[in-house]
Amino acid sequence: MKSKPNRRGRLPKSNYIEPKSPKKRMPTKRVFICSPLKGAVERNIKRAELYCRFAFEEGFVPVAPHIYYPRFLDDSNKDERAVGQRYGLEQMYNCTQLWVFGENITDGMRAEIDLAKQLKIRTRYFNSYMEELHG
């Protein structure tokens, strides 16, 4: 039998199960996931979800605003896309690294890379198979 939420809509703490991190500790370092969105949006979101899982398994908290904002903003609407990109860039201020995935850099990705450089955030590059690129 499931517990009923209290007045504030919260379940009793006894029902909460802390997720286990693969590194045996809860990650605290946030990594900004930079990958394409425009074009094949649903396919690109699925890929970004895989990149987030990869970051999680490496012990990071993945931050991927391009997965979140298209759920309620229309990416095909120029104004809403611009708002989503701007709000997404705000998330980078809380990150310690930027991980760039894929072989092609889009305009949106270029803006993220440029901001990371301004903020002096470490940037790592990976191909779409999550193999790190060096050099």
N, CA, C and O atoms as CSV, one atom per row, in Angstrom:
chain,resi,resn,atom,element,x,y,z
A,1,MET,N,N,0.835,-1.180,0.000
A,1,MET,CA,C,0.000,0.000,0.000
A,1,MET,C,C,0.881,1.246,0.000
A,1,MET,O,O,1.803,1.368,0.807
A,2,LYS,N,N,0.590,2.154,-0.902
A,2,LYS,CA,C,1.378,3.378,-0.996
A,2,LYS,C,C,0.961,4.364,0.070
A,2,LYS,O,O,-0.206,4.431,0.456
A,3,SER,N,N,1.938,5.134,0.545
A,3,SER,CA,C,1.647,6.192,1.511
A,3,SER,C,C,0.996,7.362,0.800
A,3,SER,O,O,1.242,7.609,-0.381
A,4,LYS,N,N,0.160,8.079,1.540
A,4,LYS,CA,C,-0.473,9.265,0.984
A,4,LYS,C,C,0.412,10.470,1.235
A,4,LYS,O,O,1.076,10.552,2.268
A,5,PRO,N,N,0.426,11.415,0.286
A,5,PRO,CA,C,1.198,12.644,0.502
A,5,PRO,C,C,0.617,13.450,1.651
A,5,PRO,O,O,-0.581,13.377,1.924
A,6,ASN,N,N,1.469,14.220,2.327
A,6,ASN,CA,C,0.984,15.089,3.394
A,6,ASN,C,C,0.345,16.340,2.776
A,6,ASN,O,O,0.153,16.405,1.562
A,7,ARG,N,N,0.020,17.325,3.609
A,7,ARG,CA,C,-0.657,18.530,3.125
A,7,ARG,C,C,0.130,19.265,2.051
A,7,ARG,O,O,-0.460,19.909,1.183
A,8,ARG,N,N,1.429,19.180,2.098
A,8,ARG,CA,C,2.261,19.878,1.121
A,8,ARG,C,C,2.544,19.035,-0.116
A,8,ARG,O,O,3.318,19.441,-0.984
A,9,GLY,N,N,1.920,17.863,-0.199
A,9,GLY,CA,C,2.096,17.025,-1.373
A,9,GLY,C,C,3.337,16.164,-1.328
A,9,GLY,O,O,3.712,15.566,-2.336
A,10,ARG,N,N,3.987,16.091,-0.166
A,10,ARG,CA,C,5.225,15.317,-0.047
A,10,ARG,C,C,4.930,13.972,0.596
A,10,ARG,O,O,4.084,13.859,1.483
A,11,LEU,N,N,5.648,12.952,0.129
A,11,LEU,CA,C,5.545,11.644,0.762
A,11,LEU,C,C,6.408,11.627,2.011
A,11,LEU,O,O,7.383,12.373,2.098
A,12,PRO,N,N,6.066,10.788,2.978
A,12,PRO,CA,C,6.921,10.677,4.167
A,12,PRO,C,C,8.338,10.263,3.773
A,12,PRO,O,O,8.525,9.493,2.831
A,13,LYS,N,N,9.330,10.776,4.495
A,13,LYS,CA,C,10.729,10.493,4.165
A,13,LYS,C,C,11.055,9.003,4.144
A,13,LYS,O,O,11.972,8.591,3.434
A,14,SER,N,N,10.333,8.193,4.897
A,14,SER,CA,C,10.634,6.765,4.958
A,14,SER,C,C,10.448,6.081,3.605
A,14,SER,O,O,10.988,4.995,3.395
A,15,ASN,N,N,9.696,6.689,2.678
A,15,ASN,CA,C,9.485,6.098,1.359
A,15,ASN,C,C,10.565,6.504,0.360
A,15,ASN,O,O,10.620,5.966,-0.747
A,16,TYR,N,N,11.400,7.424,0.733
A,16,TYR,CA,C,12.416,7.930,-0.189
A,16,TYR,C,C,13.616,6.998,-0.207
A,16,TYR,O,O,14.138,6.623,0.843
A,17,ILE,N,N,14.051,6.628,-1.407
A,17,ILE,CA,C,15.236,5.787,-1.563
A,17,ILE,C,C,16.291,6.615,-2.288
A,17,ILE,O,O,16.081,7.052,-3.420
A,18,GLU,N,N,17.405,6.822,-1.639
A,18,GLU,CA,C,18.490,7.606,-2.216
A,18,GLU,C,C,19.093,6.848,-3.393
A,18,GLU,O,O,19.493,5.694,-3.236
A,19,PRO,N,N,19.169,7.478,-4.585
A,19,PRO,CA,C,19.779,6.776,-5.715
A,19,PRO,C,C,21.262,6.539,-5.455
A,19,PRO,O,O,21.938,7.363,-4.839
A,20,LYS,N,N,21.743,5.428,-5.924
A,20,LYS,CA,C,23.149,5.077,-5.729
A,20,LYS,C,C,23.965,5.553,-6.920
A,20,LYS,O,O,23.643,5.239,-8.066
A,21,SER,N,N,25.000,6.294,-6.655
A,21,SER,CA,C,25.927,6.725,-7.687
A,21,SER,C,C,26.902,5.590,-7.954
A,21,SER,O,O,27.280,4.875,-7.027
A,22,PRO,N,N,27.319,5.410,-9.208
A,22,PRO,CA,C,28.268,4.329,-9.496
A,22,PRO,C,C,29.622,4.526,-8.824
A,22,PRO,O,O,30.395,3.573,-8.729
A,23,LYS,N,N,29.928,5.717,-8.360
A,23,LYS,CA,C,31.212,5.999,-7.704
A,23,LYS,C,C,31.103,5.857,-6.190
A,23,LYS,O,O,32.017,6.268,-5.474
A,24,LYS,N,N,30.020,5.291,-5.687
A,24,LYS,CA,C,29.791,5.046,-4.254
A,24,LYS,C,C,29.569,6.314,-3.445
A,24,LYS,O,O,29.507,6.256,-2.217
A,25,ARG,N,N,29.450,7.445,-4.102
A,25,ARG,CA,C,29.177,8.696,-3.411
A,25,ARG,C,C,28.329,9.559,-4.332
A,25,ARG,O,O,28.355,9.402,-5.552
A,26,MET,N,N,27.596,10.450,-3.744
A,26,MET,CA,C,26.791,11.342,-4.568
A,26,MET,C,C,27.711,12.343,-5.260
A,26,MET,O,O,28.542,12.976,-4.608
A,27,PRO,N,N,27.567,12.489,-6.569
A,27,PRO,CA,C,28.429,13.435,-7.287
A,27,PRO,C,C,28.086,14.876,-6.924
A,27,PRO,O,O,26.933,15.202,-6.644
A,28,THR,N,N,29.099,15.725,-6.935
A,28,THR,CA,C,28.880,17.140,-6.643
A,28,THR,C,C,29.342,18.035,-7.786
A,28,THR,O,O,28.948,19.199,-7.857
A,29,LYS,N,N,30.165,17.508,-8.674
A,29,LYS,CA,C,30.649,18.308,-9.800
A,29,LYS,C,C,29.658,18.239,-10.947
A,29,LYS,O,O,29.263,17.161,-11.391
A,30,ARG,N,N,29.264,19.422,-11.418
A,30,ARG,CA,C,28.305,19.495,-12.516
A,30,ARG,C,C,29.045,19.653,-13.838
A,30,ARG,O,O,29.979,20.446,-13.959
A,31,VAL,N,N,28.604,18.881,-14.820
A,31,VAL,CA,C,29.178,18.980,-16.158
A,31,VAL,C,C,28.061,19.388,-17.119
A,31,VAL,O,O,26.981,18.796,-17.127
A,32,PHE,N,N,28.340,20.394,-17.915
A,32,PHE,CA,C,27.390,20.887,-18.899
A,32,PHE,C,C,27.520,20.029,-20.143
A,32,PHE,O,O,28.611,19.909,-20.700
A,33,ILE,N,N,26.425,19.431,-20.588
A,33,ILE,CA,C,26.416,18.567,-21.765
A,33,ILE,C,C,26.075,19.421,-22.983
A,33,ILE,O,O,25.006,20.028,-23.054
A,34,CYS,N,N,26.993,19.458,-23.927
A,34,CYS,CA,C,26.866,20.261,-25.141
A,34,CYS,C,C,26.764,19.300,-26.326
A,34,CYS,O,O,27.723,18.601,-26.652
A,35,SER,N,N,25.603,19.273,-26.962
A,35,SER,CA,C,25.398,18.419,-28.130
A,35,SER,C,C,24.301,19.029,-28.992
A,35,SER,O,O,23.549,19.884,-28.524
A,36,PRO,N,N,24.202,18.597,-30.249
A,36,PRO,CA,C,23.206,19.198,-31.146
A,36,PRO,C,C,21.774,18.970,-30.677
A,36,PRO,O,O,21.477,17.981,-30.007
A,37,LEU,N,N,20.893,19.899,-31.039
A,37,LEU,CA,C,19.459,19.744,-30.803
A,37,LEU,C,C,18.686,19.963,-32.100
A,37,LEU,O,O,17.857,19.134,-32.475
A,38,LYS,N,N,18.948,21.061,-32.781
A,38,LYS,CA,C,18.182,21.464,-33.957
A,38,LYS,C,C,18.229,20.384,-35.048
A,38,LYS,O,O,19.204,19.644,-35.177
A,39,GLY,N,N,17.168,20.325,-35.805
A,39,GLY,CA,C,17.084,19.327,-36.880
A,39,GLY,C,C,16.250,18.147,-36.419
A,39,GLY,O,O,15.031,18.254,-36.281
A,40,ALA,N,N,16.900,17.036,-36.184
A,40,ALA,CA,C,16.224,15.824,-35.696
A,40,ALA,C,C,16.124,15.912,-34.176
A,40,ALA,O,O,16.862,15.239,-33.458
A,41,VAL,N,N,15.217,16.737,-33.699
A,41,VAL,CA,C,15.148,17.093,-32.283
A,41,VAL,C,C,14.989,15.865,-31.381
A,41,VAL,O,O,15.754,15.697,-30.432
A,42,GLU,N,N,14.020,15.017,-31.662
A,42,GLU,CA,C,13.790,13.862,-30.785
A,42,GLU,C,C,14.993,12.922,-30.778
A,42,GLU,O,O,15.377,12.424,-29.720
A,43,ARG,N,N,15.587,12.676,-31.930
A,43,ARG,CA,C,16.784,11.822,-31.993
A,43,ARG,C,C,17.930,12.457,-31.208
A,43,ARG,O,O,18.644,11.770,-30.478
A,44,ASN,N,N,18.100,13.753,-31.359
A,44,ASN,CA,C,19.176,14.451,-30.665
A,44,ASN,C,C,18.952,14.496,-29.157
A,44,ASN,O,O,19.916,14.466,-28.392
A,45,ILE,N,N,17.707,14.565,-28.724
A,45,ILE,CA,C,17.410,14.501,-27.290
A,45,ILE,C,C,17.771,13.123,-26.752
A,45,ILE,O,O,18.354,13.012,-25.673
A,46,LYS,N,N,17.429,12.074,-27.493
A,46,LYS,CA,C,17.779,10.706,-27.066
A,46,LYS,C,C,19.291,10.558,-26.929
A,46,LYS,O,O,19.774,9.949,-25.975
A,47,ARG,N,N,20.033,11.109,-27.875
A,47,ARG,CA,C,21.499,11.054,-27.788
A,47,ARG,C,C,21.998,11.823,-26.567
A,47,ARG,O,O,22.888,11.357,-25.855
A,48,ALA,N,N,21.424,12.998,-26.329
A,48,ALA,CA,C,21.833,13.796,-25.169
A,48,ALA,C,C,21.550,13.049,-23.870
A,48,ALA,O,O,22.315,13.159,-22.912
A,49,GLU,N,N,20.460,12.292,-23.832
A,49,GLU,CA,C,20.160,11.484,-22.654
A,49,GLU,C,C,21.250,10.430,-22.431
A,49,GLU,O,O,21.638,10.169,-21.292
A,50,LEU,N,N,21.740,9.828,-23.515
A,50,LEU,CA,C,22.849,8.867,-23.408
A,50,LEU,C,C,24.113,9.559,-22.893
A,50,LEU,O,O,24.839,8.998,-22.072
A,51,TYR,N,N,24.375,10.768,-23.370
A,51,TYR,CA,C,25.548,11.511,-22.910
A,51,TYR,C,C,25.419,11.848,-21.426
A,51,TYR,O,O,26.407,11.825,-20.692
A,52,CYS,N,N,24.203,12.160,-20.991
A,52,CYS,CA,C,23.973,12.426,-19.564
A,52,CYS,C,C,24.232,11.174,-18.734
A,52,CYS,O,O,24.837,11.250,-17.665
A,53,ARG,N,N,23.786,10.046,-19.215
A,53,ARG,CA,C,24.022,8.785,-18.497
A,53,ARG,C,C,25.522,8.524,-18.397
A,53,ARG,O,O,26.014,8.109,-17.348
A,54,PHE,N,N,26.241,8.764,-19.479
A,54,PHE,CA,C,27.694,8.606,-19.501
A,54,PHE,C,C,28.338,9.489,-18.431
A,54,PHE,O,O,29.191,9.026,-17.674
A,55,ALA,N,N,27.932,10.753,-18.366
A,55,ALA,CA,C,28.472,11.676,-17.361
A,55,ALA,C,C,28.140,11.200,-15.954
A,55,ALA,O,O,28.992,11.250,-15.066
A,56,PHE,N,N,26.917,10.741,-15.743
A,56,PHE,CA,C,26.503,10.216,-14.447
A,56,PHE,C,C,27.395,9.043,-14.039
A,56,PHE,O,O,27.857,8.970,-12.900
A,57,GLU,N,N,27.629,8.131,-14.976
A,57,GLU,CA,C,28.456,6.965,-14.679
A,57,GLU,C,C,29.910,7.338,-14.407
A,57,GLU,O,O,30.647,6.580,-13.776
A,58,GLU,N,N,30.313,8.507,-14.886
A,58,GLU,CA,C,31.663,9.010,-14.612
A,58,GLU,C,C,31.727,9.793,-13.300
A,58,GLU,O,O,32.785,10.301,-12.929
A,59,GLY,N,N,30.599,9.889,-12.604
A,59,GLY,CA,C,30.566,10.536,-11.296
A,59,GLY,C,C,30.221,12.012,-11.308
A,59,GLY,O,O,30.517,12.719,-10.345
A,60,PHE,N,N,29.598,12.497,-12.384
A,60,PHE,CA,C,29.226,13.902,-12.506
A,60,PHE,C,C,27.708,14.065,-12.462
A,60,PHE,O,O,26.960,13.123,-12.721
A,61,VAL,N,N,27.276,15.267,-12.132
A,61,VAL,CA,C,25.875,15.642,-12.259
A,61,VAL,C,C,25.735,16.271,-13.649
A,61,VAL,O,O,26.245,17.368,-13.879
A,62,PRO,N,N,25.052,15.593,-14.578
A,62,PRO,CA,C,24.920,16.164,-15.929
A,62,PRO,C,C,23.896,17.294,-15.960
A,62,PRO,O,O,22.825,17.198,-15.361
A,63,VAL,N,N,24.244,18.356,-16.663
A,63,VAL,CA,C,23.351,19.495,-16.865
A,63,VAL,C,C,23.148,19.623,-18.369
A,63,VAL,O,O,24.076,19.955,-19.107
A,64,ALA,N,N,21.923,19.353,-18.814
A,64,ALA,CA,C,21.623,19.373,-20.247
A,64,ALA,C,C,20.323,20.137,-20.492
A,64,ALA,O,O,19.267,19.530,-20.670
A,65,PRO,N,N,20.400,21.465,-20.501
A,65,PRO,CA,C,19.184,22.257,-20.665
A,65,PRO,C,C,18.474,22.004,-21.986
A,65,PRO,O,O,17.263,22.201,-22.083
A,66,HIS,N,N,19.207,21.570,-23.004
A,66,HIS,CA,C,18.565,21.331,-24.294
A,66,HIS,C,C,17.687,20.081,-24.291
A,66,HIS,O,O,16.975,19.825,-25.261
A,67,ILE,N,N,17.731,19.306,-23.216
A,67,ILE,CA,C,16.762,18.220,-23.030
A,67,ILE,C,C,15.506,18.782,-22.356
A,67,ILE,O,O,14.389,18.384,-22.684
A,68,TYR,N,N,15.695,19.690,-21.431
A,68,TYR,CA,C,14.617,20.205,-20.590
A,68,TYR,C,C,13.736,21.246,-21.295
A,68,TYR,O,O,12.518,21.076,-21.361
A,69,TYR,N,N,14.327,22.299,-21.812
A,69,TYR,CA,C,13.541,23.418,-22.331
A,69,TYR,C,C,12.649,23.077,-23.518
A,69,TYR,O,O,11.552,23.629,-23.604
A,70,PRO,N,N,13.052,22.202,-24.439
A,70,PRO,CA,C,12.136,21.865,-25.543
A,70,PRO,C,C,10.871,21.131,-25.102
A,70,PRO,O,O,9.948,20.965,-25.899
A,71,ARG,N,N,10.815,20.697,-23.862
A,71,ARG,CA,C,9.611,20.026,-23.369
A,71,ARG,C,C,8.451,21.015,-23.197
A,71,ARG,O,O,7.286,20.618,-23.226
A,72,PHE,N,N,8.771,22.299,-23.020
A,72,PHE,CA,C,7.685,23.271,-22.886
A,72,PHE,C,C,7.885,24.526,-23.734
A,72,PHE,O,O,6.990,25.369,-23.808
A,73,LEU,N,N,9.052,24.661,-24.375
A,73,LEU,CA,C,9.274,25.750,-25.323
A,73,LEU,C,C,9.320,25.160,-26.736
A,73,LEU,O,O,9.811,24.048,-26.930
A,74,ASP,N,N,8.811,25.901,-27.715
A,74,ASP,CA,C,8.772,25.433,-29.098
A,74,ASP,C,C,10.100,25.768,-29.775
A,74,ASP,O,O,10.381,26.930,-30.065
A,75,ASP,N,N,10.909,24.746,-30.023
A,75,ASP,CA,C,12.227,24.961,-30.616
A,75,ASP,C,C,12.142,25.487,-32.051
A,75,ASP,O,O,13.098,26.081,-32.549
A,76,SER,N,N,11.009,25.272,-32.714
A,76,SER,CA,C,10.865,25.784,-34.080
A,76,SER,C,C,10.434,27.257,-34.096
A,76,SER,O,O,10.431,27.887,-35.153
A,77,ASN,N,N,10.072,27.806,-32.930
A,77,ASN,CA,C,9.729,29.219,-32.796
A,77,ASN,C,C,11.009,29.979,-32.458
A,77,ASN,O,O,11.622,29.735,-31.419
A,78,LYS,N,N,11.412,30.897,-33.329
A,78,LYS,CA,C,12.685,31.611,-33.183
A,78,LYS,C,C,12.830,32.285,-31.816
A,78,LYS,O,O,13.883,32.196,-31.184
A,79,ASP,N,N,11.771,32.956,-31.365
A,79,ASP,CA,C,11.835,33.664,-30.090
A,79,ASP,C,C,11.954,32.703,-28.908
A,79,ASP,O,O,12.751,32.926,-27.996
A,80,GLU,N,N,11.154,31.631,-28.929
A,80,GLU,CA,C,11.217,30.667,-27.829
A,80,GLU,C,C,12.537,29.906,-27.827
A,80,GLU,O,O,13.064,29.581,-26.762
A,81,ARG,N,N,13.072,29.621,-29.003
A,81,ARG,CA,C,14.380,28.968,-29.082
A,81,ARG,C,C,15.457,29.864,-28.458
A,81,ARG,O,O,16.316,29.387,-27.716
A,82,ALA,N,N,15.403,31.161,-28.765
A,82,ALA,CA,C,16.381,32.105,-28.219
A,82,ALA,C,C,16.289,32.175,-26.692
A,82,ALA,O,O,17.312,32.223,-26.008
A,83,VAL,N,N,15.071,32.179,-26.162
A,83,VAL,CA,C,14.883,32.198,-24.708
A,83,VAL,C,C,15.471,30.925,-24.095
A,83,VAL,O,O,16.193,30.990,-23.100
A,84,GLY,N,N,15.165,29.778,-24.684
A,84,GLY,CA,C,15.694,28.507,-24.192
A,84,GLY,C,C,17.213,28.475,-24.206
A,84,GLY,O,O,17.835,27.986,-23.263
A,85,GLN,N,N,17.812,28.994,-25.272
A,85,GLN,CA,C,19.275,29.034,-25.341
A,85,GLN,C,C,19.860,29.952,-24.268
A,85,GLN,O,O,20.858,29.614,-23.632
A,86,ARG,N,N,19.243,31.097,-24.074
A,86,ARG,CA,C,19.739,32.038,-23.064
A,86,ARG,C,C,19.624,31.446,-21.662
A,86,ARG,O,O,20.562,31.527,-20.868
A,87,TYR,N,N,18.465,30.849,-21.362
A,87,TYR,CA,C,18.281,30.210,-20.050
A,87,TYR,C,C,19.252,29.044,-19.885
A,87,TYR,O,O,19.777,28.817,-18.796
A,88,GLY,N,N,19.485,28.316,-20.957
A,88,GLY,CA,C,20.425,27.198,-20.902
A,88,GLY,C,C,21.833,27.659,-20.572
A,88,GLY,O,O,22.528,27.032,-19.772
A,89,LEU,N,N,22.251,28.753,-21.187
A,89,LEU,CA,C,23.592,29.278,-20.909
A,89,LEU,C,C,23.748,29.663,-19.443
A,89,LEU,O,O,24.839,29.543,-18.884
A,90,GLU,N,N,22.675,30.123,-18.819
A,90,GLU,CA,C,22.729,30.478,-17.396
A,90,GLU,C,C,23.135,29.282,-16.536
A,90,GLU,O,O,23.772,29.449,-15.496
A,91,GLN,N,N,22.768,28.085,-16.968
A,91,GLN,CA,C,23.085,26.875,-16.201
A,91,GLN,C,C,24.584,26.598,-16.152
A,91,GLN,O,O,25.064,25.930,-15.237
A,92,MET,N,N,25.312,27.101,-17.121
A,92,MET,CA,C,26.748,26.831,-17.174
A,92,MET,C,C,27.506,27.476,-16.012
A,92,MET,O,O,28.580,27.003,-15.639
A,93,TYR,N,N,26.971,28.526,-15.450
A,93,TYR,CA,C,27.646,29.200,-14.339
A,93,TYR,C,C,27.803,28.293,-13.121
A,93,TYR,O,O,28.630,28.568,-12.251
A,94,ASN,N,N,27.025,27.225,-13.048
A,94,ASN,CA,C,27.096,26.286,-11.936
A,94,ASN,C,C,27.917,25.034,-12.266
A,94,ASN,O,O,27.973,24.105,-11.460
A,95,CYS,N,N,28.541,25.003,-13.422
A,95,CYS,CA,C,29.243,23.799,-13.880
A,95,CYS,C,C,30.759,23.953,-13.760
A,95,CYS,O,O,31.299,25.056,-13.835
A,96,THR,N,N,31.426,22.817,-13.571
A,96,THR,CA,C,32.886,22.814,-13.493
A,96,THR,C,C,33.536,22.419,-14.814
A,96,THR,O,O,34.717,22.689,-15.034
A,97,GLN,N,N,32.761,21.776,-15.697
A,97,GLN,CA,C,33.278,21.366,-16.994
A,97,GLN,C,C,32.196,21.479,-18.058
A,97,GLN,O,O,31.002,21.516,-17.763
A,98,LEU,N,N,32.654,21.532,-19.308
A,98,LEU,CA,C,31.781,21.460,-20.480
A,98,LEU,C,C,32.246,20.261,-21.287
A,98,LEU,O,O,33.426,20.154,-21.622
A,99,TRP,N,N,31.325,19.358,-21.600
A,99,TRP,CA,C,31.639,18.213,-22.448
A,99,TRP,C,C,30.898,18.387,-23.760
A,99,TRP,O,O,29.670,18.474,-23.785
A,100,VAL,N,N,31.650,18.437,-24.852
A,100,VAL,CA,C,31.101,18.639,-26.188
A,100,VAL,C,C,31.040,17.280,-26.887
A,100,VAL,O,O,32.044,16.574,-26.976
A,101,PHE,N,N,29.849,16.921,-27.381
A,101,PHE,CA,C,29.656,15.627,-28.029
A,101,PHE,C,C,29.284,15.804,-29.492
A,101,PHE,O,O,28.510,16.693,-29.846
A,102,GLY,N,N,29.847,14.946,-30.340
A,102,GLY,CA,C,29.484,14.932,-31.748
A,102,GLY,C,C,30.576,15.478,-32.630
A,102,GLY,O,O,31.542,16.091,-32.175
A,103,GLU,N,N,30.388,15.232,-33.907
A,103,GLU,CA,C,31.395,15.610,-34.888
A,103,GLU,C,C,31.162,17.008,-35.462
A,103,GLU,O,O,32.089,17.616,-35.997
A,104,ASN,N,N,29.943,17.520,-35.358
A,104,ASN,CA,C,29.611,18.839,-35.901
A,104,ASN,C,C,29.227,19.791,-34.778
A,104,ASN,O,O,28.484,19.432,-33.865
A,105,ILE,N,N,29.743,21.002,-34.863
A,105,ILE,CA,C,29.441,22.045,-33.876
A,105,ILE,C,C,28.377,22.960,-34.467
A,105,ILE,O,O,28.603,23.594,-35.498
A,106,THR,N,N,27.215,23.030,-33.814
A,106,THR,CA,C,26.134,23.908,-34.267
A,106,THR,C,C,26.356,25.318,-33.705
A,106,THR,O,O,27.235,25.532,-32.870
A,107,ASP,N,N,25.552,26.267,-34.173
A,107,ASP,CA,C,25.654,27.638,-33.653
A,107,ASP,C,C,25.374,27.680,-32.153
A,107,ASP,O,O,26.063,28.381,-31.412
A,108,GLY,N,N,24.367,26.933,-31.705
A,108,GLY,CA,C,24.052,26.890,-30.275
A,108,GLY,C,C,25.195,26.305,-29.463
A,108,GLY,O,O,25.515,26.797,-28.381
A,109,MET,N,N,25.807,25.257,-29.990
A,109,MET,CA,C,26.955,24.650,-29.312
A,109,MET,C,C,28.129,25.628,-29.272
A,109,MET,O,O,28.839,25.703,-28.269
A,110,ARG,N,N,28.335,26.378,-30.357
A,110,ARG,CA,C,29.429,27.355,-30.412
A,110,ARG,C,C,29.238,28.396,-29.320
A,110,ARG,O,O,30.213,28.797,-28.684
A,111,ALA,N,N,28.016,28.843,-29.086
A,111,ALA,CA,C,27.748,29.821,-28.021
A,111,ALA,C,C,28.103,29.234,-26.654
A,111,ALA,O,O,28.638,29.938,-25.798
A,112,GLU,N,N,27.811,27.953,-26.445
A,112,GLU,CA,C,28.137,27.297,-25.178
A,112,GLU,C,C,29.648,27.175,-25.003
A,112,GLU,O,O,30.173,27.417,-23.916
A,113,ILE,N,N,30.339,26.802,-26.064
A,113,ILE,CA,C,31.804,26.676,-26.015
A,113,ILE,C,C,32.447,28.034,-25.738
A,113,ILE,O,O,33.381,28.135,-24.942
A,114,ASP,N,N,31.941,29.076,-26.398
A,114,ASP,CA,C,32.485,30.422,-26.189
A,114,ASP,C,C,32.280,30.888,-24.751
A,114,ASP,O,O,33.180,31.489,-24.165
A,115,LEU,N,N,31.106,30.620,-24.175
A,115,LEU,CA,C,30.867,31.014,-22.790
A,115,LEU,C,C,31.786,30.244,-21.845
A,115,LEU,O,O,32.316,30.813,-20.890
A,116,ALA,N,N,31.974,28.969,-22.105
A,116,ALA,CA,C,32.880,28.168,-21.264
A,116,ALA,C,C,34.286,28.759,-21.280
A,116,ALA,O,O,34.957,28.799,-20.249
A,117,LYS,N,N,34.732,29.217,-22.446
A,117,LYS,CA,C,36.064,29.848,-22.537
A,117,LYS,C,C,36.105,31.121,-21.706
A,117,LYS,O,O,37.075,31.363,-20.987
A,118,GLN,N,N,35.050,31.943,-21.799
A,118,GLN,CA,C,34.994,33.178,-21.015
A,118,GLN,C,C,35.031,32.884,-19.521
A,118,GLN,O,O,35.669,33.604,-18.753
A,119,LEU,N,N,34.342,31.824,-19.116
A,119,LEU,CA,C,34.271,31.472,-17.699
A,119,LEU,C,C,35.461,30.628,-17.238
A,119,LEU,O,O,35.577,30.285,-16.061
A,120,LYS,N,N,36.341,30.303,-18.185
A,120,LYS,CA,C,37.515,29.467,-17.898
A,120,LYS,C,C,37.109,28.097,-17.341
A,120,LYS,O,O,37.704,27.584,-16.394
A,121,ILE,N,N,36.081,27.530,-17.962
A,121,ILE,CA,C,35.596,26.198,-17.609
A,121,ILE,C,C,36.303,25.185,-18.502
A,121,ILE,O,O,36.382,25.359,-19.718
A,122,ARG,N,N,36.810,24.136,-17.888
A,122,ARG,CA,C,37.493,23.083,-18.648
A,122,ARG,C,C,36.534,22.495,-19.684
A,122,ARG,O,O,35.386,22.183,-19.367
A,123,THR,N,N,37.012,22.346,-20.927
A,123,THR,CA,C,36.200,21.802,-22.011
A,123,THR,C,C,36.843,20.538,-22.548
A,123,THR,O,O,38.033,20.507,-22.863
A,124,ARG,N,N,36.030,19.497,-22.645
A,124,ARG,CA,C,36.481,18.215,-23.190
A,124,ARG,C,C,35.610,17.875,-24.396
A,124,ARG,O,O,34.417,18.180,-24.418
A,125,TYR,N,N,36.214,17.244,-25.391
A,125,TYR,CA,C,35.515,16.906,-26.616
A,125,TYR,C,C,35.412,15.388,-26.774
A,125,TYR,O,O,36.369,14.656,-26.524
A,126,PHE,N,N,34.229,14.934,-27.195
A,126,PHE,CA,C,33.951,13.516,-27.400
A,126,PHE,C,C,33.275,13.334,-28.752
A,126,PHE,O,O,32.571,14.228,-29.222
A,127,ASN,N,N,33.487,12.179,-29.377
A,127,ASN,CA,C,32.709,11.898,-30.581
A,127,ASN,C,C,31.322,11.412,-30.156
A,127,ASN,O,O,31.039,11.320,-28.962
A,128,SER,N,N,30.473,11.104,-31.108
A,128,SER,CA,C,29.104,10.714,-30.772
A,128,SER,C,C,29.036,9.331,-30.121
A,128,SER,O,O,27.982,8.924,-29.633
A,129,TYR,N,N,30.164,8.608,-30.114
A,129,TYR,CA,C,30.239,7.303,-29.421
A,129,TYR,C,C,30.828,7.430,-28.015
A,129,TYR,O,O,31.143,6.432,-27.365
A,130,MET,N,N,30.969,8.670,-27.563
A,130,MET,CA,C,31.454,8.990,-26.224
A,130,MET,C,C,32.918,8.619,-26.016
A,130,MET,O,O,33.342,8.329,-24.897
A,131,GLU,N,N,33.678,8.632,-27.096
A,131,GLU,CA,C,35.125,8.418,-27.027
A,131,GLU,C,C,35.782,9.793,-27.009
A,131,GLU,O,O,35.525,10.623,-27.882
A,132,GLU,N,N,36.628,10.029,-26.014
A,132,GLU,CA,C,37.248,11.353,-25.897
A,132,GLU,C,C,38.210,11.591,-27.044
A,132,GLU,O,O,38.974,10.709,-27.436
A,133,LEU,N,N,38.155,12.809,-27.573
A,133,LEU,CA,C,39.046,13.227,-28.653
A,133,LEU,C,C,40.189,14.022,-28.067
A,133,LEU,O,O,39.970,14.884,-27.216
A,134,HIS,N,N,41.378,13.756,-28.497
A,134,HIS,CA,C,42.553,14.467,-27.989
A,134,HIS,C,C,43.214,15.227,-29.122
A,134,HIS,O,O,43.226,14.785,-30.271
A,135,GLY,N,N,43.763,16.380,-28.772
A,135,GLY,CA,C,44.541,17.124,-29.759
A,135,GLY,C,C,43.840,18.161,-30.467
A,135,GLY,O,O,44.426,18.833,-31.316
